[in-house]
Amino acid sequence: MSSERETTRESSAELMDFIHRFLDRHEAAVEERDSGLDVLMPERLLERLGTHDFIRLETGPSPSAIFRPDAPPRQTFSIAYGAEFLERVLRLACEELPMLSCQLDFHYLKSQGFDAMIQECFQFKGGLGRVDQWAKIITHYMVLTCRYRAQSDEQKEGLCELAFHLETGAQVPDLTSGLETALRRFDQSVSGLKGLSDQLRKVLGGIKKAVSGVVLRETAAFQDSMNRKFRRDVLNLEEYYQSLEQEMRQSLDRSGLSDQLVQDRRTKIALIPEELARKKYDLFKKYSIRISIVPCAVLLVSTPAVKVLLRVAIGKKQKAISAFYNPATKTMDPLVCEGCQGSATRMGFCDQTHLLCLDCAARCPVCRQD
């Protein structure tokens, strides 16, 4: 019995902690009491949870509403497992994107050798980059976990993780593996996101393209399989209709066929290409791949880093570029193309010295917009 009571107390504390964090996240005013929580609900939650402005939350069985002459009227809800109010909160919480913040700590941060690292990590076509100055800073990254589903005649599902530097928008491919070996301190509060709203908006513009690229690589084998099946079925279909047409043409040479029967068969032969095209289109729809991508978690990472200011000589011109040494990956983050906002380490320049990936360098998208 003692063990059961202990388990019940732990479950109640866990539920109360979850509810408290949920209400804090939605900016409700919460006051802890011995038997539960007194909550002044924000307006946007009233309709979605079906409550009054002032409510009491308890972990016991669902009580009736309590009214006191010396206090504002309040509803009392149970947040025990299976309670109606808890189910409403869970449905609302599952609609939101879970967020967590993380602080990285490093006993040592690189302070020399950046010239050699720049030469190793970056290639500037038509330019020569050198370190002008550097400084230790605190910077922020976002790790986005997405669930994808590729549907065709078969289905493939999976998760993918992408990391982005919030200051530049660069995609950092090795950050998630680097996090596993770093000293981390997690925080369930994401209040730091408010101060990074502008940087988040900057990153969100390039996320769709980056996620699509990753998912296409993750599903490459699945796409190849569907394409092989499509080609196989189209070949079988063409062979079938070719044999059918040949057989029907040979039947026209038989003696004793009436003129009407010959005309009917010739009409059917003439319709074979149209029917074959329709069957091919049905196969195309069958094996077409539809990909859906849904974000399912966000991790905000704060970490010490080194900001390196590069001075790149492009003929007689010069361009200042900021690069970042990431201690979690132990290398430089990729640079960001000013044309397509994609991440790259091999860069070029247009006549106006816009920093461009090699795909954009041939025809600068920035200059075309000016």
C-alpha positions as CSV (number, residue, x, y, z in Angstrom):
1,M,0.0,0.0,0.0
2,S,2.9,2.4,0.9
3,S,4.4,1.7,-2.6
4,E,1.1,2.5,-4.3
5,R,0.6,5.7,-2.4
6,E,4.1,6.8,-3.3
7,T,3.5,6.0,-7.0
8,T,0.2,8.0,-6.8
9,R,2.0,11.0,-5.3
10,E,4.7,10.9,-8.0
11,S,2.1,10.8,-10.7
12,S,0.2,13.7,-9.2
13,A,3.3,15.7,-8.9
14,E,4.2,14.9,-12.6
15,L,0.8,16.0,-13.7
16,M,0.8,19.2,-11.7
17,D,4.3,20.1,-13.1
18,F,3.0,19.5,-16.7
19,I,-0.1,21.6,-16.2
20,H,2.0,24.4,-14.5
21,R,4.4,24.5,-17.4
22,F,1.5,24.5,-19.9
23,L,-0.2,27.4,-18.2
24,D,3.1,29.4,-17.8
25,R,3.7,28.9,-21.5
26,H,0.3,30.4,-22.3
27,E,0.9,33.3,-19.9
28,A,-1.8,32.4,-17.3
29,A,-1.4,33.8,-13.8
30,V,-0.8,30.8,-11.5
31,E,-0.7,30.6,-7.7
32,E,0.2,27.4,-5.9
33,R,-2.0,26.2,-3.1
34,D,-1.6,23.2,-0.8
35,S,-4.3,21.3,-2.7
36,G,-3.7,22.5,-6.2
37,L,-3.4,25.6,-8.3
38,D,-5.5,28.8,-8.5
39,V,-5.4,30.1,-12.1
40,L,-6.4,33.3,-13.8
41,M,-6.9,32.2,-17.3
42,P,-5.8,34.3,-20.3
43,E,-8.5,35.2,-22.8
44,R,-7.2,33.0,-25.6
45,L,-7.5,29.9,-23.5
46,L,-11.0,30.4,-22.1
47,E,-12.9,29.2,-25.2
48,R,-10.4,26.5,-26.2
49,L,-10.5,24.9,-22.7
50,G,-14.1,25.8,-21.9
51,T,-13.5,27.5,-18.5
52,H,-14.3,30.7,-16.6
53,D,-11.7,33.4,-16.0
54,F,-10.8,32.1,-12.5
55,I,-10.4,28.3,-11.9
56,R,-9.0,25.9,-9.3
57,L,-7.1,22.8,-10.4
58,E,-6.7,19.8,-8.2
59,T,-5.3,16.3,-8.6
60,G,-8.1,14.5,-6.9
61,P,-11.5,13.3,-8.3
62,S,-13.5,15.9,-10.2
63,P,-15.1,18.3,-7.6
64,S,-18.1,20.5,-8.1
65,A,-17.8,24.2,-8.6
66,I,-17.0,26.3,-5.5
67,F,-18.5,29.7,-4.8
68,R,-17.6,31.9,-1.9
69,P,-19.2,35.2,-0.9
70,D,-15.8,36.7,-0.1
71,A,-14.0,35.6,-3.3
72,P,-14.7,35.7,-7.1
73,P,-16.6,32.6,-8.3
74,R,-14.4,29.9,-9.6
75,Q,-14.7,26.5,-11.3
76,T,-12.8,23.6,-9.9
77,F,-11.4,20.9,-12.2
78,S,-9.6,17.7,-11.6
79,I,-6.3,17.0,-13.5
80,A,-6.2,13.3,-12.6
81,Y,-5.6,10.9,-15.4
82,G,-8.7,10.5,-17.5
83,A,-10.2,13.8,-16.3
84,E,-12.0,15.9,-18.9
85,F,-10.0,19.0,-18.3
86,L,-6.7,17.1,-18.6
87,E,-7.8,15.6,-21.9
88,R,-8.6,19.1,-23.3
89,V,-5.1,20.4,-22.2
90,L,-3.4,17.4,-23.8
91,R,-5.3,17.9,-27.1
92,L,-4.2,21.5,-27.1
93,A,-0.6,20.8,-26.1
94,C,-0.3,18.2,-28.9
95,E,-1.3,20.8,-31.5
96,E,1.7,22.9,-30.5
97,L,5.3,22.5,-31.5
98,P,7.3,21.2,-28.5
99,M,10.3,23.5,-27.7
100,L,13.3,23.1,-25.4
101,S,16.3,25.2,-24.8
102,C,19.9,24.0,-24.2
103,Q,23.0,25.8,-23.0
104,L,26.4,24.3,-24.1
105,D,29.5,24.7,-21.9
106,F,33.1,24.1,-23.1
107,H,36.2,24.0,-20.9
108,Y,38.3,25.2,-23.9
109,L,37.5,27.5,-26.8
110,K,39.8,27.7,-29.8
111,S,41.8,31.0,-29.9
112,Q,44.3,30.5,-32.7
113,G,44.9,28.8,-36.1
114,F,41.9,30.5,-37.7
115,D,43.8,31.4,-40.9
116,A,44.6,27.8,-41.6
117,M,41.1,26.7,-40.7
118,I,39.6,29.2,-43.1
119,Q,41.8,28.0,-46.0
120,E,40.8,24.4,-45.1
121,C,37.1,25.0,-44.8
122,F,36.3,27.6,-47.5
123,Q,37.2,28.0,-51.2
124,F,36.6,31.4,-52.7
125,K,36.6,31.3,-56.5
126,G,38.3,34.5,-57.7
127,G,39.0,35.7,-54.2
128,L,41.5,35.3,-51.4
129,G,40.3,35.3,-47.8
130,R,42.3,36.2,-44.7
131,V,41.4,36.7,-41.1
132,D,41.1,40.3,-40.1
133,Q,40.0,39.9,-36.5
134,W,38.0,37.5,-34.2
135,A,36.1,37.6,-30.9
136,K,34.5,35.1,-28.5
137,I,30.8,35.4,-28.4
138,I,27.6,33.7,-27.3
139,T,25.5,32.6,-30.3
140,H,22.4,30.6,-31.0
141,Y,21.3,27.6,-33.1
142,M,18.0,25.9,-33.8
143,V,17.7,22.2,-34.2
144,L,14.4,21.3,-36.0
145,T,13.1,17.8,-36.0
146,C,10.6,17.0,-38.7
147,R,8.4,14.0,-39.5
148,Y,8.1,13.1,-43.1
149,R,5.9,10.7,-45.0
150,A,6.4,9.6,-48.7
151,Q,3.3,8.0,-50.1
152,S,3.0,6.2,-53.4
153,D,2.0,2.5,-54.1
154,E,3.9,2.0,-50.8
155,Q,4.7,4.3,-47.9
156,K,7.9,5.4,-46.1
157,E,8.0,7.4,-42.9
158,G,10.8,8.8,-40.9
159,L,12.3,11.6,-38.9
160,C,15.0,14.1,-39.9
161,E,16.9,16.7,-37.9
162,L,18.3,20.0,-39.3
163,A,20.3,22.6,-37.5
164,F,20.5,26.2,-38.4
165,H,22.6,29.1,-37.1
166,L,20.1,31.8,-36.2
167,E,22.4,34.7,-36.9
168,T,23.3,33.8,-40.4
169,G,20.7,31.2,-41.4
170,A,23.4,28.7,-42.3
171,Q,22.5,25.0,-42.2
172,V,25.0,23.2,-39.9
173,P,24.9,19.5,-40.9
174,D,27.1,18.1,-38.1
175,L,25.7,20.0,-35.1
176,T,23.3,17.3,-33.9
177,S,26.1,14.7,-33.6
178,G,28.3,17.3,-31.9
179,L,25.7,18.0,-29.3
180,E,25.9,14.4,-28.0
181,T,29.5,14.9,-26.7
182,A,29.1,18.5,-25.4
183,L,28.4,19.4,-21.8
184,R,24.7,20.4,-21.9
185,R,22.3,22.1,-19.5
186,F,18.6,21.8,-20.6
187,D,15.9,24.3,-19.7
188,Q,12.2,23.8,-20.3
189,S,11.7,27.5,-20.5
190,V,12.0,29.0,-24.0
191,S,11.7,32.6,-22.9
192,G,15.0,33.2,-24.9
193,L,13.0,32.8,-28.1
194,K,11.3,36.2,-27.6
195,G,14.6,38.0,-28.0
196,L,15.5,36.0,-31.1
197,S,12.3,36.5,-33.0
198,D,14.0,38.5,-35.8
199,Q,16.6,35.9,-36.2
200,L,14.0,33.1,-36.2
201,R,12.1,34.8,-39.0
202,K,15.3,35.1,-41.0
203,V,15.9,31.3,-40.7
204,L,12.3,30.3,-41.4
205,G,12.6,31.6,-44.9
206,G,15.2,29.0,-45.9
207,I,13.9,26.1,-43.8
208,K,11.4,24.8,-46.4
209,K,14.1,24.5,-49.0
210,A,16.6,22.9,-46.7
211,V,14.1,20.4,-45.2
212,S,12.9,19.4,-48.7
213,G,16.4,18.7,-49.8
214,V,17.1,16.5,-46.8
215,V,13.9,14.6,-47.2
216,L,14.6,14.0,-50.9
217,R,17.9,12.5,-49.9
218,E,16.4,10.4,-47.1
219,T,13.8,9.0,-49.5
220,A,16.1,8.5,-52.5
221,A,16.0,4.7,-52.3
222,F,12.2,4.8,-52.0
223,Q,11.9,7.0,-55.0
224,D,14.2,4.7,-57.0
225,S,12.1,1.7,-56.1
226,M,8.9,3.4,-57.2
227,N,10.5,4.6,-60.5
228,R,11.7,1.0,-61.2
229,K,8.2,-0.4,-60.6
230,F,6.7,2.3,-62.8
231,R,9.1,1.6,-65.7
232,R,8.6,-2.2,-65.2
233,D,4.7,-1.9,-65.3
234,V,4.8,0.5,-68.3
235,L,7.1,-1.9,-70.2
236,N,4.7,-4.8,-69.5
237,L,1.8,-2.7,-70.5
238,E,3.4,-1.7,-73.8
239,E,4.3,-5.3,-74.6
240,Y,0.7,-6.4,-73.8
241,Y,-0.9,-3.8,-76.1
242,Q,1.7,-4.4,-78.8
243,S,0.9,-8.2,-78.8
244,L,-2.8,-7.4,-78.7
245,E,-2.6,-5.1,-81.7
246,Q,-0.5,-7.6,-83.6
247,E,-3.0,-10.4,-82.9
248,M,-6.0,-8.2,-84.0
249,R,-4.2,-7.2,-87.2
250,Q,-3.5,-10.9,-88.0
251,S,-7.1,-11.8,-87.4
252,L,-8.1,-9.4,-90.2
253,D,-6.5,-11.7,-92.7
254,R,-8.8,-14.6,-91.9
255,S,-11.4,-15.6,-94.5
256,G,-15.1,-15.4,-93.9
257,L,-15.1,-12.1,-91.9
258,S,-17.9,-9.8,-92.6
259,D,-17.3,-6.2,-93.6
260,Q,-18.9,-5.0,-90.4
261,L,-16.6,-7.2,-88.2
262,V,-13.5,-6.0,-90.1
263,Q,-14.6,-2.4,-89.6
264,D,-15.2,-3.0,-85.8
265,R,-11.8,-4.6,-85.4
266,R,-10.1,-1.7,-87.2
267,T,-11.9,0.8,-85.0
268,K,-10.6,-1.1,-81.9
269,I,-7.1,-1.2,-83.3
270,A,-7.2,2.6,-83.9
271,L,-8.3,3.1,-80.2
272,I,-5.3,1.1,-78.8
273,P,-2.9,4.1,-78.6
274,E,-5.5,6.1,-76.7
275,E,-6.2,3.3,-74.3
276,L,-2.5,2.6,-73.8
277,A,-1.9,6.3,-73.0
278,R,-4.8,6.2,-70.4
279,K,-3.4,3.1,-68.8
280,K,0.1,4.7,-68.6
281,Y,-1.4,7.8,-66.9
282,D,-3.1,5.5,-64.3
283,L,0.3,3.9,-63.6
284,F,1.8,7.4,-63.3
285,K,-0.7,8.4,-60.7
286,K,-0.3,5.1,-58.9
287,Y,3.5,5.5,-58.6
288,S,3.6,9.3,-58.1
289,I,5.2,10.2,-54.8
290,R,3.5,12.6,-52.5
291,I,5.7,13.9,-49.7
292,S,4.4,15.6,-46.5
293,I,6.7,17.2,-43.9
294,V,5.5,18.2,-40.4
295,P,7.7,19.9,-37.8
296,C,7.5,18.0,-34.5
297,A,10.1,19.5,-32.2
298,V,12.4,22.5,-31.8
299,L,15.6,22.7,-29.7
300,L,17.1,26.2,-29.1
301,V,20.9,25.9,-28.5
302,S,23.0,28.7,-26.9
303,T,26.7,28.2,-27.1
304,P,30.0,30.0,-26.8
305,A,31.6,30.4,-30.3
306,V,34.2,32.5,-32.1
307,K,33.1,35.1,-34.7
308,V,35.8,35.6,-37.3
309,L,35.8,38.6,-39.6
310,L,37.3,37.8,-43.0
311,R,38.7,40.2,-45.5
312,V,38.4,38.8,-49.0
313,A,40.3,40.3,-51.8
314,I,38.5,40.0,-55.1
315,G,40.8,41.5,-57.7
316,K,41.1,45.2,-56.6
317,K,37.9,45.0,-54.5
318,Q,37.5,43.8,-51.0
319,K,34.6,42.3,-49.1
320,A,34.1,41.8,-45.3
321,I,32.5,38.4,-44.4
322,S,31.6,37.1,-41.0
323,A,32.3,33.4,-40.3
324,F,31.7,31.4,-37.2
325,Y,33.8,28.8,-35.5
326,N,31.4,26.2,-33.9
327,P,33.0,24.4,-30.9
328,A,30.3,21.6,-31.0
329,T,31.4,20.6,-34.6
330,K,35.0,21.8,-34.1
331,T,35.0,23.5,-37.5
332,M,33.6,26.6,-39.3
333,D,29.9,26.9,-40.0
334,P,29.0,27.0,-43.7
335,L,28.6,30.4,-45.3
336,V,25.2,31.6,-46.8
337,C,24.7,32.5,-50.4
338,E,23.3,36.0,-50.8
339,G,21.4,34.8,-53.9
340,C,19.5,31.7,-52.9
341,Q,20.1,31.7,-49.1
342,G,21.6,28.2,-49.4
343,S,24.5,27.0,-47.3
344,A,27.9,26.3,-49.0
345,T,31.6,26.2,-48.4
346,R,32.7,26.8,-52.0
347,M,31.8,30.4,-52.9
348,G,32.2,32.9,-55.7
349,F,31.5,36.5,-56.3
350,C,29.7,38.6,-59.0
351,D,31.0,42.0,-60.3
352,Q,29.2,43.7,-57.3
353,T,31.0,41.3,-54.9
354,H,27.8,39.5,-53.7
355,L,28.8,36.3,-51.9
356,L,27.3,33.5,-54.0
357,C,27.3,29.7,-54.1
358,L,28.7,28.3,-57.4
359,D,25.2,27.7,-58.8
360,C,24.3,31.4,-58.4
361,A,27.7,32.8,-59.3
362,A,27.2,32.3,-63.1
363,R,24.2,34.7,-62.9
364,C,23.8,36.7,-59.7
365,P,20.1,36.6,-58.5
366,V,20.8,39.7,-56.4
367,C,22.0,41.8,-59.3
368,R,19.0,40.7,-61.4
369,Q,16.6,42.0,-58.8
370,D,18.3,45.4,-58.6
